[in-house]
Amino acid sequence: MAETDPVDQLITLWSAAMPDVDTRGLSVLGRVRRIALKARLAVEPLLAQHGIDGGGYDVLATLRAAPPPHRMRPTELYRALGISSGGLTARLNRLEVARMIRRPAASDDKRSVFVELSPKGRGLVEQAFRSEMALQARLLAGLADKEQWVLSTLLKKLEATMDC
């Protein structure tokens, strides 16, 4: 492992420029940001090989992870994804045109719809998910199993305690 990395270098620069500012957050969140960017840069081309972008994949993966028949109401979907209803609508429109999802009316309320995976969408997301999990395993290979567990536990705790 390198003794210093770009985040260490940035902290050194900021500490010299503004010694009165606590930069400890940068040592964690700066690295999280860089890791997320590297992971995204690795995942996006993989998803493109499957003919989908990250936003569409997130919708399909969320639907596939839901219990059979792999359907959710739009409100449940945008809350699960942490996006706006308008952002979800744009994704759903693209996925529907590509025949990856269907939007049947709810039997209990004809004004309401469900979003469900089509067979085509299910096949695509399952292949893409297998590829992504293999990629993630390669990206994490530098950490032992116990280190991965500890890091995951700490990140989970961090997220739960963040006030935003």
C-alpha positions as CSV (number, residue, x, y, z in Angstrom):
1,M,0.0,0.0,0.0
2,A,1.3,3.5,-0.9
3,E,2.4,5.5,2.1
4,T,0.6,8.6,0.7
5,D,-2.2,8.9,-1.7
6,P,-3.9,11.8,-3.4
7,V,-6.2,12.4,-0.4
8,D,-3.2,12.6,2.0
9,Q,-1.6,15.1,-0.4
10,L,-4.8,17.2,-0.5
11,I,-5.0,17.1,3.3
12,T,-1.4,18.2,3.5
13,L,-2.1,21.1,1.2
14,W,-5.2,22.2,3.0
15,S,-3.6,21.8,6.4
16,A,-0.8,24.2,5.3
17,A,-3.2,26.6,3.7
18,M,-5.8,26.6,6.5
19,P,-4.3,25.1,9.6
20,D,-7.3,26.0,11.8
21,V,-9.6,23.7,9.8
22,D,-10.2,20.1,10.9
23,T,-9.6,17.9,7.8
24,R,-10.3,14.5,9.3
25,G,-13.6,14.2,7.4
26,L,-11.7,14.5,4.1
27,S,-9.6,11.5,5.1
28,V,-12.7,9.3,5.1
29,L,-15.2,11.0,2.8
30,G,-12.6,12.1,0.3
31,R,-11.6,8.5,-0.1
32,V,-15.2,7.3,-0.2
33,R,-15.9,9.7,-3.0
34,R,-12.8,8.6,-5.0
35,I,-13.7,4.9,-4.4
36,A,-17.3,5.5,-5.6
37,L,-16.0,7.3,-8.7
38,K,-13.6,4.5,-9.5
39,A,-16.3,1.9,-9.0
40,R,-18.7,3.8,-11.2
41,L,-16.1,4.2,-13.9
42,A,-15.6,0.4,-13.8
43,V,-19.3,-0.5,-13.7
44,E,-20.7,1.8,-16.4
45,P,-18.9,0.2,-19.3
46,L,-19.9,-3.3,-18.0
47,L,-23.6,-2.2,-18.0
48,A,-23.2,-0.7,-21.4
49,Q,-22.1,-4.1,-22.6
50,H,-25.5,-5.3,-21.5
51,G,-27.2,-2.4,-23.3
52,I,-28.3,-0.4,-20.2
53,D,-27.2,2.6,-18.3
54,G,-26.8,2.9,-14.5
55,G,-30.1,4.6,-13.9
56,G,-32.1,1.9,-15.8
57,Y,-30.1,-0.8,-14.2
58,D,-30.9,0.5,-10.7
59,V,-34.6,0.3,-11.5
60,L,-34.4,-3.2,-13.0
61,A,-32.2,-4.4,-10.1
62,T,-34.6,-3.0,-7.5
63,L,-37.6,-4.7,-9.2
64,R,-35.7,-8.0,-9.5
65,A,-34.7,-8.0,-5.8
66,A,-38.4,-7.5,-4.9
67,P,-40.3,-10.7,-4.1
68,P,-42.1,-12.3,-7.1
69,P,-43.9,-11.1,-9.2
70,H,-41.1,-8.5,-9.1
71,R,-43.4,-5.5,-9.1
72,M,-43.6,-2.3,-7.1
73,R,-45.6,0.9,-7.1
74,P,-43.8,3.9,-8.5
75,T,-43.8,5.6,-5.1
76,E,-42.1,2.6,-3.6
77,L,-39.5,2.6,-6.4
78,Y,-38.5,6.2,-6.2
79,R,-38.2,6.0,-2.5
80,A,-36.1,2.8,-2.7
81,L,-33.8,4.5,-5.3
82,G,-33.6,7.8,-3.5
83,I,-34.6,9.8,-6.6
84,S,-37.4,12.2,-7.5
85,S,-40.7,11.0,-9.0
86,G,-39.8,12.9,-12.2
87,G,-36.5,11.2,-12.4
88,L,-38.1,7.9,-12.0
89,T,-40.7,8.6,-14.7
90,A,-38.0,9.4,-17.2
91,R,-36.3,6.1,-16.4
92,L,-39.5,4.1,-16.6
93,N,-40.4,5.6,-20.0
94,R,-37.0,4.5,-21.4
95,L,-37.3,1.1,-19.9
96,E,-40.9,0.6,-21.2
97,V,-39.9,1.6,-24.7
98,A,-37.1,-0.9,-24.5
99,R,-39.7,-3.5,-23.3
100,M,-37.8,-4.1,-20.0
101,I,-40.8,-3.3,-17.8
102,R,-44.5,-3.2,-18.0
103,R,-46.9,-0.9,-16.1
104,P,-50.2,-2.7,-15.5
105,A,-53.0,-1.1,-13.7
106,A,-53.4,-2.1,-10.1
107,S,-56.5,-4.4,-9.6
108,D,-57.4,-2.6,-6.4
109,D,-57.3,0.9,-7.8
110,K,-57.5,1.4,-11.6
111,R,-56.0,4.9,-11.2
112,S,-52.8,3.4,-9.9
113,V,-50.2,1.3,-11.7
114,F,-47.5,-1.1,-10.8
115,V,-44.1,-1.3,-12.4
116,E,-43.0,-4.9,-13.1
117,L,-40.2,-6.6,-14.9
118,S,-40.8,-8.0,-18.3
119,P,-39.2,-11.4,-19.1
120,K,-36.7,-9.4,-21.3
121,G,-35.9,-7.1,-18.4
122,R,-35.5,-9.9,-15.9
123,G,-33.1,-11.8,-18.2
124,L,-31.0,-8.6,-18.8
125,V,-30.8,-7.6,-15.2
126,E,-29.9,-11.1,-14.0
127,Q,-27.0,-11.2,-16.5
128,A,-25.9,-7.7,-15.6
129,F,-26.1,-8.4,-11.9
130,R,-23.9,-11.5,-12.2
131,S,-21.3,-9.5,-14.1
132,E,-21.5,-6.6,-11.6
133,M,-21.0,-8.9,-8.6
134,A,-18.0,-10.5,-10.3
135,L,-16.5,-7.1,-11.0
136,Q,-17.2,-6.0,-7.4
137,A,-15.4,-9.1,-6.1
138,R,-12.4,-8.2,-8.2
139,L,-12.5,-4.6,-7.0
140,L,-12.5,-5.8,-3.4
141,A,-9.9,-8.5,-3.8
142,G,-7.3,-6.3,-2.1
143,L,-9.1,-6.7,1.2
144,A,-9.4,-9.9,3.2
145,D,-13.0,-11.2,3.9
146,K,-12.8,-9.9,7.5
147,E,-11.5,-6.5,6.3
148,Q,-14.4,-6.3,3.9
149,W,-16.9,-7.1,6.7
150,V,-15.3,-4.5,9.1
151,L,-15.3,-1.8,6.4
152,S,-18.9,-2.6,5.5
153,T,-20.0,-2.5,9.1
154,L,-18.2,0.9,9.7
155,L,-19.7,2.4,6.5
156,K,-23.2,1.2,7.5
157,K,-22.7,2.9,10.9
158,L,-21.4,6.0,9.4
159,E,-24.4,6.3,7.0
160,A,-26.8,5.7,9.9
161,T,-25.3,8.4,12.0
162,M,-25.0,11.1,9.4
163,D,-27.3,14.1,9.8
164,C,-28.0,15.6,6.4
